Amino acid sequence: MGIPSKKYKETVRPKHPLVPYDRNRNPLSVLIIGNGFDLDLGMHTSYKHYAESELWPFKESTQSNLRNYLNSKKFAYNWFDLEQELANYAQSVSSDNLSNEQLLRYDNEDFNLLVNKLKEYLQSEQQDLHKNARESKAKSILSEFSKKENYFIHTFNYTDVKYISEVLKIRLNSTRIEYVHGNLGDNNIILGAGDNKELPEEYDWLYKTSNKNYSSNNLADSLANADEICIFGHSLGENDFDYFKPFFKRISQDIDLTYHNPMTDRRIKVTIYTKDEASEIAIKRQLRKLTDNHLQGIYANCDFKIKYTKP
């Protein structure tokens, strides 16, 4: 192979705070999961499912404009993005209503009710997993990761991955699971808009980062140090761009992405699992936004694949 070039030594990625840096360590595998993961397991955990359930809290119109707005949107499309609609609503509030303290109070109260009922709904779905669990690609991927020596799991779901793994009889190291937006197990789910949304200051409470339970996470470090990345059931939606854009923009432009071991010339492996051809097109649309229209750079610089969860 020859002597490693100085260039490779200079392009070694930064140290991961959770995984001791070692040139000879086992490759770091990172699993990032979104709602499609839970759906593939058989749980009805989408916002659309919630909006159509008996636990949806807004049965009738009231003085809350937020309630009325969400009721008008929940059946408008095949897919209901609750967090996007919350941001859309706040951005649509007129200047007159922004000075209406009573209206603002009603909206805030209904938002808190929405979150509490969402917890209750998801808890019910999670508890029923032992009855509805099925053989699935999600289950096989989780089992595969549990056997790796060096892995980390970041979930954007509110469901408890540790509980799910126990139901599925998969043994995971709970210290290697991180809940980006809280989880049912800790009763601290974080619903709301991302910081990339421009909301009136009267609706600052809608930002996820305004939630008292919001905390630092290590997703950026995992992405920077991973040798293998698997994204399962995450739409890469605009609410989460802050987490993904630096990584995807970098790998779409960096021609020196190799494993930490400078003696090898193997590229980062990135695999995205999504439902079908239609969702693949949607994922690629998001990747173009994340890379400033340079999706082809990901294909050029990485071992990149998109795979379907359904035949």
C-alpha positions as CSV (number, residue, x, y, z in Angstrom):
1,M,0.0,0.0,0.0
2,G,2.9,2.3,0.5
3,I,3.4,5.0,3.2
4,P,0.2,7.0,4.1
5,S,0.3,10.4,2.5
6,K,0.4,13.5,4.7
7,K,-2.9,14.6,3.1
8,Y,-4.8,11.7,4.6
9,K,-3.5,12.5,8.1
10,E,-4.7,16.1,7.7
11,T,-8.2,15.1,6.7
12,V,-8.9,12.8,9.7
13,R,-12.3,13.7,11.1
14,P,-12.7,15.2,14.6
15,K,-12.8,13.2,17.8
16,H,-16.2,11.9,18.8
17,P,-17.0,12.8,22.5
18,L,-18.8,9.5,23.1
19,V,-16.5,7.1,21.3
20,P,-12.8,7.2,22.2
21,Y,-10.7,8.0,19.1
22,D,-8.5,5.2,17.9
23,R,-7.2,4.8,14.4
24,N,-7.5,1.0,14.8
25,R,-10.9,1.1,16.4
26,N,-13.9,-0.8,15.0
27,P,-15.8,1.4,12.5
28,L,-18.5,3.6,14.0
29,S,-22.0,2.8,12.7
30,V,-24.7,5.4,13.2
31,L,-28.4,4.7,13.0
32,I,-30.8,7.7,12.6
33,I,-34.5,6.9,12.8
34,G,-37.6,8.9,12.1
35,N,-41.3,8.1,12.1
36,G,-41.1,5.7,9.2
37,F,-39.2,3.4,11.5
38,D,-42.1,3.1,13.9
39,L,-44.6,2.7,11.0
40,D,-42.6,-0.1,9.6
41,L,-42.8,-1.9,12.9
42,G,-46.6,-1.7,12.8
43,M,-47.3,1.3,15.0
44,H,-49.7,4.0,13.9
45,T,-47.6,6.9,15.0
46,S,-47.8,9.5,12.3
47,Y,-49.4,12.9,12.9
48,K,-52.1,11.9,10.5
49,H,-52.9,8.8,12.6
50,Y,-53.1,11.1,15.7
51,A,-55.3,13.6,14.0
52,E,-57.8,10.9,13.0
53,S,-57.8,9.2,16.4
54,E,-60.3,9.6,19.3
55,L,-57.6,11.3,21.3
56,W,-57.3,14.2,18.9
57,P,-58.4,17.0,21.3
58,F,-60.1,19.4,19.0
59,K,-63.5,18.1,18.4
60,E,-65.2,21.4,17.8
61,S,-64.5,25.0,17.0
62,T,-63.7,27.4,19.9
63,Q,-62.3,30.8,20.5
64,S,-58.8,29.4,19.7
65,N,-57.8,30.2,16.2
66,L,-55.0,27.5,16.4
67,R,-57.6,24.8,17.1
68,N,-59.7,25.9,14.2
69,Y,-56.7,26.2,11.8
70,L,-55.5,22.7,12.6
71,N,-58.9,21.2,12.2
72,S,-59.1,22.7,8.7
73,K,-55.8,21.2,7.7
74,K,-55.8,17.7,9.1
75,F,-57.8,16.3,6.3
76,A,-56.6,18.6,3.6
77,Y,-53.8,16.3,2.4
78,N,-52.8,12.7,2.5
79,W,-49.9,13.6,4.7
80,F,-50.4,15.8,7.8
81,D,-47.3,17.5,9.0
82,L,-48.4,18.9,12.4
83,E,-45.2,20.7,13.2
84,Q,-45.1,22.4,9.8
85,E,-48.8,23.5,10.2
86,L,-48.0,24.9,13.7
87,A,-45.3,27.1,12.1
88,N,-47.6,28.0,9.2
89,Y,-50.3,29.1,11.6
90,A,-48.1,31.3,13.7
91,Q,-46.8,32.9,10.5
92,S,-50.3,33.6,9.3
93,V,-51.6,35.4,12.5
94,S,-52.5,39.0,11.7
95,S,-51.0,41.9,13.5
96,D,-54.3,42.6,15.2
97,N,-54.5,39.1,16.7
98,L,-50.9,39.4,17.8
99,S,-51.9,42.1,20.2
100,N,-54.9,40.1,21.4
101,E,-53.7,38.6,24.7
102,Q,-56.8,36.5,25.2
103,L,-56.4,34.9,21.8
104,L,-52.7,34.2,22.4
105,R,-53.6,32.6,25.8
106,Y,-56.2,30.3,24.1
107,D,-53.7,29.3,21.5
108,N,-51.0,28.5,24.1
109,E,-53.5,26.5,26.1
110,D,-54.6,24.5,23.1
111,F,-51.0,23.8,22.1
112,N,-50.3,22.3,25.6
113,L,-53.4,20.2,25.3
114,L,-52.3,19.0,21.9
115,V,-48.9,17.9,23.3
116,N,-50.5,16.1,26.3
117,K,-53.0,14.2,24.1
118,L,-50.2,13.3,21.7
119,K,-48.3,11.7,24.6
120,E,-51.3,9.8,25.6
121,Y,-51.9,8.6,22.0
122,L,-48.3,7.5,21.4
123,Q,-48.1,5.8,24.8
124,S,-51.1,3.7,23.8
125,E,-49.6,2.8,20.4
126,Q,-46.3,1.9,22.0
127,Q,-48.0,-0.4,24.6
128,D,-49.8,-2.2,21.8
129,L,-46.6,-3.0,20.0
130,H,-46.4,-6.4,21.6
131,K,-49.7,-7.3,19.8
132,N,-48.9,-5.6,16.5
133,A,-45.1,-6.1,16.1
134,R,-44.3,-7.9,12.8
135,E,-41.2,-9.0,10.9
136,S,-40.0,-5.9,9.2
137,K,-36.9,-4.2,7.8
138,A,-36.9,-1.9,10.8
139,K,-36.7,-4.8,13.1
140,S,-33.9,-6.5,11.1
141,I,-31.9,-3.2,11.0
142,L,-32.2,-2.7,14.8
143,S,-31.1,-6.3,15.3
144,E,-28.1,-5.8,13.0
145,F,-27.0,-2.7,14.9
146,S,-27.3,-4.4,18.3
147,K,-24.6,-6.8,17.2
148,K,-22.1,-4.1,16.2
149,E,-19.3,-3.4,18.6
150,N,-19.2,0.4,17.9
151,Y,-22.6,2.0,17.2
152,F,-24.8,4.9,18.2
153,I,-28.5,5.4,17.6
154,H,-30.2,8.8,17.3
155,T,-34.0,8.9,17.2
156,F,-36.2,11.7,16.3
157,N,-39.2,9.7,17.4
158,Y,-41.0,10.2,20.8
159,T,-41.4,6.4,21.3
160,D,-38.9,4.7,23.6
161,V,-36.3,2.7,21.6
162,K,-35.3,0.8,24.7
163,Y,-38.8,-0.4,25.3
164,I,-39.3,-1.2,21.6
165,S,-36.1,-3.3,21.6
166,E,-37.2,-5.2,24.7
167,V,-40.6,-6.0,23.0
168,L,-38.7,-7.2,19.9
169,K,-36.3,-9.2,22.1
170,I,-33.3,-7.2,20.8
171,R,-30.6,-6.3,23.3
172,L,-29.4,-2.7,23.0
173,N,-26.9,-0.7,25.0
174,S,-29.2,2.1,26.4
175,T,-26.1,4.4,26.8
176,R,-25.8,4.4,23.0
177,I,-29.3,5.7,22.3
178,E,-30.1,9.4,22.1
179,Y,-33.5,11.0,21.9
180,V,-33.1,14.2,19.9
181,H,-36.6,15.5,20.8
182,G,-37.3,13.8,24.0
183,N,-39.2,10.5,24.6
184,L,-42.2,9.0,26.2
185,G,-40.1,7.1,28.8
186,D,-39.0,10.5,30.2
187,N,-42.3,12.2,29.6
188,N,-40.6,15.0,27.8
189,I,-41.6,15.0,24.2
190,I,-40.6,18.2,22.3
191,L,-43.1,19.3,19.7
192,G,-42.8,22.4,17.7
193,A,-41.0,24.4,15.0
194,G,-37.3,24.4,14.1
195,D,-35.2,27.5,14.5
196,N,-35.1,28.0,10.8
197,K,-38.8,29.1,10.9
198,E,-39.4,32.8,11.3
199,L,-42.2,33.1,13.9
200,P,-43.7,36.2,15.6
201,E,-42.1,36.7,19.0
202,E,-45.5,36.2,20.5
203,Y,-45.3,32.6,19.4
204,D,-41.7,31.9,20.6
205,W,-43.2,29.1,22.7
206,L,-43.7,27.1,19.5
207,Y,-40.0,26.7,18.9
208,K,-38.6,23.4,20.0
209,T,-35.6,25.2,21.5
210,S,-38.0,27.1,23.8
211,N,-39.0,23.9,25.5
212,K,-37.5,23.6,28.9
213,N,-36.6,20.0,28.2
214,Y,-34.6,20.8,25.0
215,S,-31.0,19.8,25.6
216,S,-27.7,19.4,23.7
217,N,-27.2,16.3,21.6
218,N,-24.3,14.6,19.9
219,L,-25.8,14.0,16.4
220,A,-23.4,16.4,14.7
221,D,-20.4,14.6,16.3
222,S,-21.8,11.2,15.3
223,L,-22.2,12.3,11.7
224,A,-18.7,13.8,11.6
225,N,-17.1,10.6,12.9
226,A,-19.2,7.9,11.4
227,D,-17.9,5.3,9.0
228,E,-21.3,4.0,8.2
229,I,-24.6,6.0,8.5
230,C,-28.0,4.4,8.2
231,I,-31.1,6.8,8.0
232,F,-34.3,4.9,8.4
233,G,-37.8,6.5,7.9
234,H,-36.7,10.1,8.3
235,S,-38.0,12.5,5.7
236,L,-35.1,15.0,6.2
237,G,-37.8,17.7,6.5
238,E,-37.1,21.4,6.8
239,N,-37.8,21.4,10.5
240,D,-34.6,19.3,11.0
241,F,-32.4,21.0,8.4
242,D,-30.2,22.4,11.2
243,Y,-29.1,18.9,12.1
244,F,-28.4,17.6,8.6
245,K,-27.4,20.4,6.4
246,P,-23.7,20.9,7.5
247,F,-23.1,17.2,7.1
248,F,-24.7,16.7,3.7
249,K,-23.3,19.9,2.3
250,R,-19.8,18.8,3.4
251,I,-19.9,15.3,2.0
252,S,-21.3,16.5,-1.3
253,Q,-18.2,18.7,-1.8
254,D,-15.4,16.9,0.0
255,I,-13.4,14.6,-2.2
256,D,-11.1,13.3,0.7
257,L,-13.7,11.4,2.8
258,T,-12.1,8.2,3.9
259,Y,-12.2,5.9,6.9
260,H,-10.1,7.0,9.9
261,N,-7.5,4.5,9.0
262,P,-5.3,6.3,6.5
263,M,-4.0,3.0,5.1
264,T,-7.5,2.4,3.5
265,D,-9.3,4.2,0.8
266,R,-12.8,3.3,1.7
267,R,-15.5,6.0,1.6
268,I,-18.2,6.7,4.1
269,K,-21.2,4.4,3.6
270,V,-24.6,6.3,3.7
271,T,-27.8,4.3,3.3
272,I,-31.3,5.8,3.5
273,Y,-34.2,3.5,4.0
274,T,-37.6,4.9,2.7
275,K,-40.9,3.4,1.8
276,D,-41.1,3.4,-2.0
277,E,-40.3,5.2,-5.2
278,A,-42.5,8.2,-4.4
279,S,-40.8,8.7,-1.1
280,E,-37.4,8.3,-2.7
281,I,-38.2,11.2,-5.0
282,A,-39.2,13.2,-1.9
283,I,-36.0,12.3,-0.1
284,K,-33.9,13.3,-3.1
285,R,-35.7,16.6,-3.3
286,Q,-34.7,17.3,0.3
287,L,-31.1,16.3,-0.3
288,R,-30.9,18.8,-3.2
289,K,-31.9,21.5,-0.7
290,L,-29.5,20.2,1.9
291,T,-26.6,20.2,-0.6
292,D,-27.4,23.5,-2.4
293,N,-28.4,21.5,-5.5
294,H,-25.4,19.2,-5.4
295,L,-26.9,15.8,-4.8
296,Q,-24.6,14.2,-7.4
297,G,-21.7,15.1,-5.1
298,I,-23.0,12.7,-2.5
299,Y,-23.0,9.9,-5.0
300,A,-19.5,10.9,-6.2
301,N,-17.9,11.1,-2.7
302,C,-19.7,8.4,-0.7
303,D,-20.9,4.8,-1.0
304,F,-24.5,6.1,-1.2
305,K,-27.7,4.1,-1.6
306,I,-31.4,4.5,-1.1
307,K,-33.3,1.3,-0.3
308,Y,-37.0,0.6,0.0
309,T,-38.6,-0.9,3.1
310,K,-41.4,-2.4,0.9
311,P,-40.9,-4.8,-1.9
